[in-house]
Amino acid sequence: MALEKVFTSSVDEVYNVGSGTGYSVTEMINQIAESIGKPITPTLSPRRPGDTAQLIASIAKIERDLGWKPERSLKEMIDSAWQAESKVS
């Protein structure tokens, strides 16, 4: 089990945890709007100097070392976050 190795290992490691899949800002906004049931009208702006065109965390190391793989879709993650936030508010 992945967590057992984390708790029993004496070696400090850094792991990226994510989906390993890139999503555009538009995809994120559309999914958030769907999950919360309200339209979102973003203000579009040009990319800022220094902004990367694409940023995707590699999850190869955590898959290799700990056997961890993402199990949830973007929709599931946003739905879960919204449900948690709704309980706090």
Biopython code that builds the backbone (N, CA, C, O; Angstrom):
import numpy as np
from Bio.PDB.StructureBuilder import StructureBuilder

atoms = [
    (1, "MET", "N", (0.848, -1.179, 0.000)),
    (1, "MET", "CA", (0.000, 0.000, 0.000)),
    (1, "MET", "C", (0.896, 1.246, 0.000)),
    (1, "MET", "O", (1.918, 1.276, 0.686)),
    (2, "ALA", "N", (0.520, 2.247, -0.752)),
    (2, "ALA", "CA", (1.326, 3.449, -0.928)),
    (2, "ALA", "C", (1.579, 4.178, 0.390)),
    (2, "ALA", "O", (2.714, 4.570, 0.663)),
    (3, "LEU", "N", (0.560, 4.363, 1.201)),
    (3, "LEU", "CA", (0.743, 5.111, 2.440)),
    (3, "LEU", "C", (1.632, 4.385, 3.429)),
    (3, "LEU", "O", (2.358, 5.033, 4.184)),
    (4, "GLU", "N", (1.599, 3.076, 3.450)),
    (4, "GLU", "CA", (2.475, 2.322, 4.346)),
    (4, "GLU", "C", (3.933, 2.656, 4.072)),
    (4, "GLU", "O", (4.711, 2.843, 5.007)),
    (5, "LYS", "N", (4.310, 2.731, 2.806)),
    (5, "LYS", "CA", (5.693, 3.038, 2.446)),
    (5, "LYS", "C", (6.058, 4.449, 2.903)),
    (5, "LYS", "O", (7.173, 4.683, 3.368)),
    (6, "VAL", "N", (5.127, 5.381, 2.771)),
    (6, "VAL", "CA", (5.385, 6.762, 3.194)),
    (6, "VAL", "C", (5.659, 6.807, 4.692)),
    (6, "VAL", "O", (6.584, 7.492, 5.129)),
    (7, "PHE", "N", (4.882, 6.101, 5.470)),
    (7, "PHE", "CA", (5.010, 6.160, 6.921)),
    (7, "PHE", "C", (6.167, 5.326, 7.463)),
    (7, "PHE", "O", (6.650, 5.596, 8.564)),
    (8, "THR", "N", (6.616, 4.335, 6.728)),
    (8, "THR", "CA", (7.677, 3.464, 7.232)),
    (8, "THR", "C", (9.045, 3.771, 6.641)),
    (8, "THR", "O", (10.043, 3.199, 7.079)),
    (9, "SER", "N", (9.112, 4.646, 5.670)),
    (9, "SER", "CA", (10.366, 4.966, 5.003)),
    (9, "SER", "C", (11.148, 6.012, 5.796)),
    (9, "SER", "O", (10.567, 6.944, 6.352)),
    (10, "SER", "N", (12.465, 5.848, 5.843)),
    (10, "SER", "CA", (13.303, 6.838, 6.525)),
    (10, "SER", "C", (13.894, 7.835, 5.524)),
    (10, "SER", "O", (14.665, 8.715, 5.909)),
    (11, "VAL", "N", (13.542, 7.705, 4.264)),
    (11, "VAL", "CA", (14.057, 8.594, 3.230)),
    (11, "VAL", "C", (13.013, 9.675, 2.951)),
    (11, "VAL", "O", (11.843, 9.379, 2.708)),
    (12, "ASP", "N", (13.456, 10.927, 2.988)),
    (12, "ASP", "CA", (12.554, 12.030, 2.661)),
    (12, "ASP", "C", (12.480, 12.184, 1.155)),
    (12, "ASP", "O", (13.505, 12.276, 0.480)),
    (13, "GLU", "N", (11.293, 12.210, 0.644)),
    (13, "GLU", "CA", (11.081, 12.361, -0.789)),
    (13, "GLU", "C", (10.025, 13.426, -1.036)),
    (13, "GLU", "O", (9.198, 13.713, -0.171)),
    (14, "VAL", "N", (10.066, 13.998, -2.213)),
    (14, "VAL", "CA", (9.049, 14.940, -2.651)),
    (14, "VAL", "C", (8.330, 14.305, -3.828)),
    (14, "VAL", "O", (8.958, 13.829, -4.773)),
    (15, "TYR", "N", (7.002, 14.304, -3.758)),
    (15, "TYR", "CA", (6.200, 13.710, -4.818)),
    (15, "TYR", "C", (5.167, 14.710, -5.306)),
    (15, "TYR", "O", (4.554, 15.426, -4.515)),
    (16, "ASN", "N", (4.981, 14.749, -6.624)),
    (16, "ASN", "CA", (3.877, 15.495, -7.200)),
    (16, "ASN", "C", (2.639, 14.626, -7.106)),
    (16, "ASN", "O", (2.671, 13.449, -7.468)),
    (17, "VAL", "N", (1.558, 15.195, -6.626)),
    (17, "VAL", "CA", (0.287, 14.483, -6.568)),
    (17, "VAL", "C", (-0.688, 15.262, -7.424)),
    (17, "VAL", "O", (-0.948, 16.436, -7.160)),
    (18, "GLY", "N", (-1.214, 14.639, -8.420)),
    (18, "GLY", "CA", (-2.150, 15.294, -9.321)),
    (18, "GLY", "C", (-2.747, 14.259, -10.240)),
    (18, "GLY", "O", (-2.671, 13.056, -9.989)),
    (19, "SER", "N", (-3.334, 14.741, -11.294)),
    (19, "SER", "CA", (-3.979, 13.822, -12.234)),
    (19, "SER", "C", (-3.024, 13.356, -13.321)),
    (19, "SER", "O", (-3.254, 12.330, -13.961)),
    (20, "GLY", "N", (-1.948, 14.118, -13.527)),
    (20, "GLY", "CA", (-1.053, 13.793, -14.636)),
    (20, "GLY", "C", (-1.624, 14.243, -15.972)),
    (20, "GLY", "O", (-1.046, 13.986, -17.028)),
    (21, "THR", "N", (-2.758, 14.913, -15.911)),
    (21, "THR", "CA", (-3.446, 15.408, -17.105)),
    (21, "THR", "C", (-3.571, 16.919, -16.993)),
    (21, "THR", "O", (-3.851, 17.446, -15.916)),
    (22, "GLY", "N", (-3.367, 17.603, -18.086)),
    (22, "GLY", "CA", (-3.517, 19.049, -18.073)),
    (22, "GLY", "C", (-4.933, 19.458, -18.432)),
    (22, "GLY", "O", (-5.579, 18.839, -19.277)),
    (23, "TYR", "N", (-5.403, 20.507, -17.782)),
    (23, "TYR", "CA", (-6.719, 21.075, -18.083)),
    (23, "TYR", "C", (-6.544, 22.552, -18.354)),
    (23, "TYR", "O", (-5.767, 23.228, -17.680)),
    (24, "SER", "N", (-7.256, 23.046, -19.328)),
    (24, "SER", "CA", (-7.192, 24.477, -19.620)),
    (24, "SER", "C", (-7.997, 25.244, -18.582)),
    (24, "SER", "O", (-8.835, 24.677, -17.881)),
    (25, "VAL", "N", (-7.733, 26.528, -18.495)),
    (25, "VAL", "CA", (-8.499, 27.381, -17.581)),
    (25, "VAL", "C", (-9.970, 27.331, -17.971)),
    (25, "VAL", "O", (-10.841, 27.300, -17.102)),
    (26, "THR", "N", (-10.248, 27.322, -19.253)),
    (26, "THR", "CA", (-11.633, 27.256, -19.728)),
    (26, "THR", "C", (-12.304, 25.961, -19.296)),
    (26, "THR", "O", (-13.459, 25.978, -18.871)),
    (27, "GLU", "N", (-11.598, 24.837, -19.399)),
    (27, "GLU", "CA", (-12.163, 23.561, -18.939)),
    (27, "GLU", "C", (-12.465, 23.606, -17.446)),
    (27, "GLU", "O", (-13.502, 23.115, -16.999)),
    (28, "MET", "N", (-11.564, 24.192, -16.686)),
    (28, "MET", "CA", (-11.762, 24.299, -15.239)),
    (28, "MET", "C", (-12.980, 25.174, -14.927)),
    (28, "MET", "O", (-13.832, 24.794, -14.123)),
    (29, "ILE", "N", (-13.057, 26.325, -15.554)),
    (29, "ILE", "CA", (-14.185, 27.243, -15.316)),
    (29, "ILE", "C", (-15.499, 26.574, -15.689)),
    (29, "ILE", "O", (-16.478, 26.668, -14.949)),
    (30, "ASN", "N", (-15.525, 25.901, -16.831)),
    (30, "ASN", "CA", (-16.758, 25.231, -17.256)),
    (30, "ASN", "C", (-17.171, 24.144, -16.275)),
    (30, "ASN", "O", (-18.356, 23.991, -15.980)),
    (31, "GLN", "N", (-16.209, 23.393, -15.771)),
    (31, "GLN", "CA", (-16.543, 22.324, -14.821)),
    (31, "GLN", "C", (-16.981, 22.904, -13.485)),
    (31, "GLN", "O", (-17.901, 22.380, -12.858)),
    (32, "ILE", "N", (-16.339, 23.975, -13.042)),
    (32, "ILE", "CA", (-16.752, 24.620, -11.793)),
    (32, "ILE", "C", (-18.181, 25.139, -11.923)),
    (32, "ILE", "O", (-19.001, 24.933, -11.029)),
    (33, "ALA", "N", (-18.476, 25.802, -13.022)),
    (33, "ALA", "CA", (-19.832, 26.323, -13.248)),
    (33, "ALA", "C", (-20.852, 25.192, -13.217)),
    (33, "ALA", "O", (-21.918, 25.330, -12.617)),
    (34, "GLU", "N", (-20.530, 24.079, -13.859)),
    (34, "GLU", "CA", (-21.440, 22.925, -13.863)),
    (34, "GLU", "C", (-21.609, 22.373, -12.448)),
    (34, "GLU", "O", (-22.725, 22.064, -12.030)),
    (35, "SER", "N", (-20.513, 22.250, -11.717)),
    (35, "SER", "CA", (-20.557, 21.667, -10.379)),
    (35, "SER", "C", (-21.330, 22.529, -9.386)),
    (35, "SER", "O", (-22.049, 22.001, -8.537)),
    (36, "ILE", "N", (-21.190, 23.843, -9.485)),
    (36, "ILE", "CA", (-21.885, 24.716, -8.536)),
    (36, "ILE", "C", (-23.286, 25.099, -9.017)),
    (36, "ILE", "O", (-24.079, 25.658, -8.259)),
    (37, "GLY", "N", (-23.581, 24.795, -10.274)),
    (37, "GLY", "CA", (-24.909, 25.069, -10.803)),
    (37, "GLY", "C", (-25.174, 26.536, -11.064)),
    (37, "GLY", "O", (-26.321, 26.985, -11.054)),
    (38, "LYS", "N", (-24.103, 27.281, -11.299)),
    (38, "LYS", "CA", (-24.240, 28.712, -11.582)),
    (38, "LYS", "C", (-23.320, 29.072, -12.730)),
    (38, "LYS", "O", (-22.220, 28.531, -12.840)),
    (39, "PRO", "N", (-23.763, 29.989, -13.596)),
    (39, "PRO", "CA", (-22.882, 30.407, -14.683)),
    (39, "PRO", "C", (-21.720, 31.240, -14.159)),
    (39, "PRO", "O", (-21.850, 31.971, -13.177)),
    (40, "ILE", "N", (-20.607, 31.117, -14.820)),
    (40, "ILE", "CA", (-19.431, 31.921, -14.504)),
    (40, "ILE", "C", (-19.023, 32.636, -15.784)),
    (40, "ILE", "O", (-18.824, 32.004, -16.821)),
    (41, "THR", "N", (-18.903, 33.932, -15.706)),
    (41, "THR", "CA", (-18.471, 34.713, -16.859)),
    (41, "THR", "C", (-17.096, 35.285, -16.550)),
    (41, "THR", "O", (-16.981, 36.309, -15.876)),
    (42, "PRO", "N", (-16.057, 34.626, -17.040)),
    (42, "PRO", "CA", (-14.708, 35.105, -16.738)),
    (42, "PRO", "C", (-14.353, 36.354, -17.522)),
    (42, "PRO", "O", (-14.907, 36.613, -18.590)),
    (43, "THR", "N", (-13.434, 37.116, -16.986)),
    (43, "THR", "CA", (-12.848, 38.235, -17.703)),
    (43, "THR", "C", (-11.591, 37.707, -18.374)),
    (43, "THR", "O", (-10.661, 37.275, -17.693)),
    (44, "LEU", "N", (-11.552, 37.736, -19.672)),
    (44, "LEU", "CA", (-10.405, 37.216, -20.415)),
    (44, "LEU", "C", (-9.322, 38.278, -20.530)),
    (44, "LEU", "O", (-9.591, 39.441, -20.832)),
    (45, "SER", "N", (-8.107, 37.852, -20.284)),
    (45, "SER", "CA", (-6.950, 38.738, -20.368)),
    (45, "SER", "C", (-5.842, 38.010, -21.107)),
    (45, "SER", "O", (-5.815, 36.780, -21.130)),
    (46, "PRO", "N", (-4.929, 38.756, -21.709)),
    (46, "PRO", "CA", (-3.808, 38.088, -22.364)),
    (46, "PRO", "C", (-2.894, 37.434, -21.331)),
    (46, "PRO", "O", (-2.884, 37.820, -20.162)),
    (47, "ARG", "N", (-2.149, 36.466, -21.766)),
    (47, "ARG", "CA", (-1.188, 35.797, -20.894)),
    (47, "ARG", "C", (-0.188, 36.828, -20.370)),
    (47, "ARG", "O", (0.256, 37.709, -21.106)),
    (48, "ARG", "N", (0.155, 36.707, -19.107)),
    (48, "ARG", "CA", (1.115, 37.617, -18.493)),
    (48, "ARG", "C", (2.535, 37.206, -18.876)),
    (48, "ARG", "O", (2.783, 36.035, -19.162)),
    (49, "PRO", "N", (3.458, 38.147, -18.885)),
    (49, "PRO", "CA", (4.850, 37.777, -19.157)),
    (49, "PRO", "C", (5.325, 36.735, -18.138)),
    (49, "PRO", "O", (5.124, 36.897, -16.934)),
    (50, "GLY", "N", (5.944, 35.690, -18.623)),
    (50, "GLY", "CA", (6.447, 34.646, -17.743)),
    (50, "GLY", "C", (5.487, 33.488, -17.532)),
    (50, "GLY", "O", (5.901, 32.427, -17.064)),
    (51, "ASP", "N", (4.194, 33.667, -17.870)),
    (51, "ASP", "CA", (3.243, 32.570, -17.740)),
    (51, "ASP", "C", (3.574, 31.477, -18.752)),
    (51, "ASP", "O", (3.849, 31.759, -19.919)),
    (52, "THR", "N", (3.544, 30.243, -18.297)),
    (52, "THR", "CA", (3.808, 29.137, -19.213)),
    (52, "THR", "C", (2.546, 28.812, -19.999)),
    (52, "THR", "O", (1.431, 29.035, -19.528)),
    (53, "ALA", "N", (2.733, 28.290, -21.182)),
    (53, "ALA", "CA", (1.588, 27.905, -22.006)),
    (53, "ALA", "C", (0.910, 26.673, -21.437)),
    (53, "ALA", "O", (-0.294, 26.481, -21.607)),
    (54, "GLN", "N", (1.687, 25.839, -20.760)),
    (54, "GLN", "CA", (1.152, 24.581, -20.249)),
    (54, "GLN", "C", (1.963, 24.159, -19.029)),
    (54, "GLN", "O", (3.190, 24.265, -19.023)),
    (55, "LEU", "N", (1.273, 23.680, -18.002)),
    (55, "LEU", "CA", (1.953, 23.235, -16.794)),
    (55, "LEU", "C", (1.242, 21.988, -16.285)),
    (55, "LEU", "O", (0.093, 22.052, -15.846)),
    (56, "ILE", "N", (1.930, 20.861, -16.349)),
    (56, "ILE", "CA", (1.364, 19.591, -15.914)),
    (56, "ILE", "C", (2.389, 18.910, -15.019)),
    (56, "ILE", "O", (3.520, 18.664, -15.436)),
    (57, "ALA", "N", (1.990, 18.609, -13.790)),
    (57, "ALA", "CA", (2.891, 17.932, -12.860)),
    (57, "ALA", "C", (3.082, 16.482, -13.310)),
    (57, "ALA", "O", (2.120, 15.785, -13.634)),
    (58, "SER", "N", (4.323, 16.053, -13.323)),
    (58, "SER", "CA", (4.603, 14.652, -13.629)),
    (58, "SER", "C", (4.335, 13.818, -12.386)),
    (58, "SER", "O", (4.851, 14.115, -11.308)),
    (59, "ILE", "N", (3.530, 12.779, -12.537)),
    (59, "ILE", "CA", (3.244, 11.883, -11.419)),
    (59, "ILE", "C", (3.977, 10.549, -11.582)),
    (59, "ILE", "O", (3.670, 9.577, -10.891)),
    (60, "ALA", "N", (4.943, 10.511, -12.497)),
    (60, "ALA", "CA", (5.678, 9.269, -12.768)),
    (60, "ALA", "C", (6.396, 8.746, -11.521)),
    (60, "ALA", "O", (6.405, 7.539, -11.278)),
    (61, "LYS", "N", (6.995, 9.638, -10.732)),
    (61, "LYS", "CA", (7.766, 9.207, -9.560)),
    (61, "LYS", "C", (6.862, 8.575, -8.498)),
    (61, "LYS", "O", (7.204, 7.532, -7.940)),
    (62, "ILE", "N", (5.716, 9.196, -8.215)),
    (62, "ILE", "CA", (4.827, 8.643, -7.194)),
    (62, "ILE", "C", (4.194, 7.330, -7.670)),
    (62, "ILE", "O", (3.939, 6.428, -6.872)),
    (63, "GLU", "N", (3.948, 7.237, -8.963)),
    (63, "GLU", "CA", (3.442, 5.969, -9.517)),
    (63, "GLU", "C", (4.499, 4.878, -9.377)),
    (63, "GLU", "O", (4.201, 3.759, -8.960)),
    (64, "ARG", "N", (5.727, 5.219, -9.728)),
    (64, "ARG", "CA", (6.824, 4.241, -9.690)),
    (64, "ARG", "C", (7.173, 3.831, -8.257)),
    (64, "ARG", "O", (7.267, 2.641, -7.955)),
    (65, "ASP", "N", (7.361, 4.809, -7.385)),
    (65, "ASP", "CA", (7.835, 4.522, -6.036)),
    (65, "ASP", "C", (6.748, 3.982, -5.102)),
    (65, "ASP", "O", (7.002, 3.082, -4.302)),
    (66, "LEU", "N", (5.557, 4.527, -5.208)),
    (66, "LEU", "CA", (4.505, 4.187, -4.255)),
    (66, "LEU", "C", (3.325, 3.433, -4.871)),
    (66, "LEU", "O", (2.429, 2.975, -4.161)),
    (67, "GLY", "N", (3.337, 3.310, -6.202)),
    (67, "GLY", "CA", (2.228, 2.627, -6.851)),
    (67, "GLY", "C", (0.933, 3.428, -6.816)),
    (67, "GLY", "O", (-0.151, 2.877, -7.010)),
    (68, "TRP", "N", (1.050, 4.748, -6.566)),
    (68, "TRP", "CA", (-0.131, 5.608, -6.476)),
    (68, "TRP", "C", (-0.577, 6.041, -7.860)),
    (68, "TRP", "O", (0.244, 6.391, -8.708)),
    (69, "LYS", "N", (-1.872, 6.015, -8.080)),
    (69, "LYS", "CA", (-2.454, 6.506, -9.336)),
    (69, "LYS", "C", (-3.703, 7.309, -8.998)),
    (69, "LYS", "O", (-4.419, 6.980, -8.052)),
    (70, "PRO", "N", (-3.963, 8.350, -9.760)),
    (70, "PRO", "CA", (-5.183, 9.128, -9.510)),
    (70, "PRO", "C", (-6.413, 8.271, -9.789)),
    (70, "PRO", "O", (-6.417, 7.438, -10.696)),
    (71, "GLU", "N", (-7.452, 8.491, -8.993)),
    (71, "GLU", "CA", (-8.670, 7.699, -9.135)),
    (71, "GLU", "C", (-9.898, 8.528, -9.486)),
    (71, "GLU", "O", (-10.950, 7.973, -9.805)),
    (72, "ARG", "N", (-9.776, 9.845, -9.429)),
    (72, "ARG", "CA", (-10.944, 10.691, -9.640)),
    (72, "ARG", "C", (-10.778, 11.562, -10.881)),
    (72, "ARG", "O", (-9.670, 11.957, -11.245)),
    (73, "SER", "N", (-11.887, 11.844, -11.504)),
    (73, "SER", "CA", (-11.919, 12.718, -12.676)),
    (73, "SER", "C", (-11.939, 14.182, -12.223)),
    (73, "SER", "O", (-12.136, 14.470, -11.043)),
    (74, "LEU", "N", (-11.739, 15.080, -13.149)),
    (74, "LEU", "CA", (-11.819, 16.508, -12.845)),
    (74, "LEU", "C", (-13.176, 16.833, -12.237)),
    (74, "LEU", "O", (-13.251, 17.558, -11.244)),
    (75, "LYS", "N", (-14.241, 16.311, -12.815)),
    (75, "LYS", "CA", (-15.591, 16.549, -12.299)),
    (75, "LYS", "C", (-15.720, 16.058, -10.864)),
    (75, "LYS", "O", (-16.254, 16.770, -10.014)),
    (76, "GLU", "N", (-15.245, 14.867, -10.587)),
    (76, "GLU", "CA", (-15.334, 14.324, -9.230)),
    (76, "GLU", "C", (-14.556, 15.181, -8.230)),
    (76, "GLU", "O", (-15.020, 15.409, -7.113)),
    (77, "MET", "N", (-13.378, 15.652, -8.630)),
    (77, "MET", "CA", (-12.565, 16.473, -7.735)),
    (77, "MET", "C", (-13.239, 17.809, -7.437)),
    (77, "MET", "O", (-13.278, 18.244, -6.286)),
    (78, "ILE", "N", (-13.768, 18.456, -8.467)),
    (78, "ILE", "CA", (-14.414, 19.755, -8.272)),
    (78, "ILE", "C", (-15.718, 19.582, -7.502)),
    (78, "ILE", "O", (-16.022, 20.389, -6.624)),
    (79, "ASP", "N", (-16.495, 18.544, -7.815)),
    (79, "ASP", "CA", (-17.731, 18.277, -7.063)),
    (79, "ASP", "C", (-17.417, 18.086, -5.580)),
    (79, "ASP", "O", (-18.110, 18.632, -4.722)),
    (80, "SER", "N", (-16.384, 17.317, -5.282)),
    (80, "SER", "CA", (-16.000, 17.049, -3.895)),
    (80, "SER", "C", (-15.565, 18.332, -3.191)),
    (80, "SER", "O", (-15.962, 18.584, -2.053)),
    (81, "ALA", "N", (-14.762, 19.132, -3.856)),
    (81, "ALA", "CA", (-14.303, 20.396, -3.269)),
    (81, "ALA", "C", (-15.489, 21.332, -3.017)),
    (81, "ALA", "O", (-15.547, 22.000, -1.984)),
    (82, "TRP", "N", (-16.423, 21.377, -3.951)),
    (82, "TRP", "CA", (-17.592, 22.240, -3.799)),
    (82, "TRP", "C", (-18.477, 21.763, -2.652)),
    (82, "TRP", "O", (-18.983, 22.576, -1.878)),
    (83, "GLN", "N", (-18.664, 20.460, -2.539)),
    (83, "GLN", "CA", (-19.467, 19.923, -1.434)),
    (83, "GLN", "C", (-18.831, 20.271, -0.089)),
    (83, "GLN", "O", (-19.531, 20.658, 0.846)),
    (84, "ALA", "N", (-17.511, 20.135, 0.012)),
    (84, "ALA", "CA", (-16.823, 20.475, 1.259)),
    (84, "ALA", "C", (-16.946, 21.971, 1.557)),
    (84, "ALA", "O", (-17.219, 22.360, 2.692)),
    (85, "GLU", "N", (-16.748, 22.792, 0.553)),
    (85, "GLU", "CA", (-16.843, 24.249, 0.735)),
    (85, "GLU", "C", (-18.258, 24.653, 1.116)),
    (85, "GLU", "O", (-18.443, 25.549, 1.939)),
    (86, "SER", "N", (-19.243, 24.015, 0.540)),
    (86, "SER", "CA", (-20.646, 24.333, 0.826)),
    (86, "SER", "C", (-21.000, 24.038, 2.278)),
    (86, "SER", "O", (-21.835, 24.726, 2.866)),
    (87, "LYS", "N", (-20.371, 23.021, 2.860)),
    (87, "LYS", "CA", (-20.645, 22.673, 4.261)),
    (87, "LYS", "C", (-20.024, 23.695, 5.210)),
    (87, "LYS", "O", (-20.538, 23.914, 6.306)),
    (88, "VAL", "N", (-18.918, 24.325, 4.794)),
    (88, "VAL", "CA", (-18.226, 25.305, 5.629)),
    (88, "VAL", "C", (-18.956, 26.632, 5.596)),
    (88, "VAL", "O", (-19.074, 27.311, 6.616)),
    (89, "SER", "N", (-19.442, 26.996, 4.430)),
    (89, "SER", "CA", (-20.074, 28.318, 4.263)),
    (89, "SER", "C", (-21.437, 28.393, 4.900)),
    (89, "SER", "O", (-22.089, 29.436, 4.843)),
]
sb = StructureBuilder()
sb.init_structure("model")
sb.init_model(0)
sb.init_chain("A")
sb.init_seg("    ")
for serial, (resi, resn, name, xyz) in enumerate(atoms, 1):
    if name == "N":
        sb.init_residue(resn, " ", resi, " ")
    sb.init_atom(name, np.array(xyz, "f"), 0.0, 1.0, " ", f" {name:<3s}", serial, name[0])
structure = sb.get_structure()
